């Protein structure tokens, strides 16, 4: 078993756990929303 599976997967394959993807995806969406808001403010 690889080190990432031991550290993040609780003994299982970490990449099969959707919780490992939820937080980074949320952050990405929030950053995109923030960029859009700033662009609107700058254009006005």
C-alpha positions in Angstrom: 0.0 0.0 0.0 1.3 3.5 -0.9 2.1 6.2 1.7 -0.8 8.4 0.6 -3.3 5.5 1.2 -1.9 5.0 4.6 -2.0 8.7 5.5 -5.3 9.8 3.9 -7.2 6.7 3.2 -7.5 5.1 6.6 -6.0 1.9 5.2 -8.0 2.1 2.0 -7.5 3.8 -1.3 -7.8 7.5 -0.6 -8.8 8.4 -4.2 -12.1 6.4 -3.9 -13.3 8.6 -1.0 -15.3 11.5 -2.3 -14.5 13.5 0.8 -11.0 13.9 -0.4 -12.2 15.9 -3.4 -15.0 17.9 -1.9 -13.0 20.6 -0.1 -10.6 21.4 -3.0 -13.5 21.6 -5.5 -15.4 23.9 -3.2 -12.4 26.2 -2.8 -11.9 26.3 -6.6 -15.5 27.3 -7.2 -15.4 30.0 -4.5 -12.2 31.5 -5.9 -13.8 31.6 -9.4 -16.9 33.4 -7.9 -14.7 35.9 -6.1 -12.8 36.7 -9.3 -16.0 37.3 -11.2 -17.2 39.6 -8.4 -14.0 41.7 -8.6 -14.2 41.9 -12.4 -17.8 43.2 -12.2 -16.7 45.8 -9.6 -13.7 46.9 -11.7 -15.8 47.3 -14.9 -18.5 49.5 -13.1 
